[in-house]
């Protein structure tokens, strides 16, 4: 059975235009990557855990703030590695300068025996539809595209 993640596609309207909140993964592997490296706030669903509850928990861990609002199912998407990401859209405004992520530890540099702590998310940002399309991970692009298509149809 494929791993399952859950996340939030957080958006706001700025002067009538949609903007999307994306997070940049922390740690040395992502330090020099930008385009195609950003993500919606998301993470693994625990065994037996409600997926929306998991999405809200993960967003709070990665942003340092609880997200409240009218959560709408955005769909489930298979990632290139096989993981399934279930997403919900929610309109909310988050101060990206105040983002405070949880930490993870890993051996760094590799095979050094030295463990270092890194933030799970090293920064967050608001992006226009066009910018978000360039920044978001390829496997999550459909979440964004489908949401925009539904907004334009409604």
N, C-alpha and C positions, 0 to 999 in steps of 0.2 A: 504494500500500500504506500503511495507516495506521501512524503512529508507534507504537512499543511501549515500554511502561515495565514495570518489575518492582519489586515491593515486598514488605515483610513486615508481616503483621498480628501484632504482638507482643502476647501476653497473659500474664497471671498470675492466680493465684487468691489473693484476700485474704479471709480469714475465710469461705472457701467460695464467695465471689462472684467472677465474672469481672471483670477490669479490663483495659482496652486502652490501649496506649501510642500516642499520636498526637503529631504534630509540627506546629508552627505555622510557616508560611513566613515567612522574613525579608524585609526590604526594605520600601520605602515603600508599595507598593500594598496590602500586607496589614496594615500597622501598626495600623489601627483596626478590623479585622475579627476576629470571634471565632466566633460560631455559624456553622456551615457553611463554615469556612475551614481547618480542621485536616485533616491527611492521615496516611495510613500512611507510614512512611519508604519512599520509592520514587524511581526516576529512570529515565532513558532506557537502553535496552539497546543496547550497541554492536553494530555489524554483525558477525554470526557469533558473538556472545557467548551463552553459556548463560544462560538467563533466571534461574535460581536464583542463579547466580554473580553476575549483575548486581544482583539484589535484595539479596544479602548485601553487595556492594560499596557500593551506594547507602545502605543502612542504616548501614554503618560510616562513610561520609562525612558523613552527616547527624547521627549521634549521637556520633561520636568514639570508639566502642567496637565491637568485633567481636561479632556475635550468633552464638551457637552453640546447637545443640539439635536436636530432631527436627522437621525442616521438612516440613510436610504441604501438598500443593497445595490452594489455596483456590479456584482457578478463574481465568478470564480475563473481564474486564469491559470493555465499550465505554463510554468516557466521552462526555459530551455533545458534546465537540469532535471526537470520532471516534477519539481515541487508545485503544489497547487496553492495559489494565493487567492483568498476570499477578501473582497474589499467592500467597504461602505463609504459613501460620500457623505460629507457633513460640511455645512457652512459654519465657519468659525474664524475668529481673528486671533492670531497668536503673535506675540512679540518675539520675533526670531532672535533678537539680541539677548533675550533672557533665557534662551534654551539651555537647559542643563541636563545632559544625558547621564544615564547610568554608565558604569565602567565594566570592562572585561579585561582579563589578564591573558597574556600569551608569552611564549618564549620569544625573546627578541634581543639581539639578532638571532636568526635560526641557528640551532645547535650550539648556542652559547651557554646554555644552562641558566641564563639570566631571565627572570620573569619580569615583564613590564606591564603596567596598567595603561589602558587607552580608553577614551570615551567611545561608546557604541556609535554615537553620532557626534561628529566634530563641528558641524554647523548646519543651520537650516536657512532656507530662503524662500521668498515669494517670487514666483515666476509667471509671466504671461503664458498664454496657451502655447505660443510658438517657442518661447524659451524652455518651458517645461518639456515640450516634445523633444528638444535636443538634449536636455540634461538627464531625463529619466532613463533608467535601465531599459534596454531593449525589450526584455521580457515583461515589463510593466507598462509599456507604451499603450497597449490595447485598453488598459484600465482608463487611462486619460482620454484616448480617442473615443471610446464608447460613451464616456460621460459627456464629453463635448457634443457628440452627435445627438444624444438624448436631450441635452439642453437646447440645441438648435432646432430640434423637432418639436419641442414643447412650447 
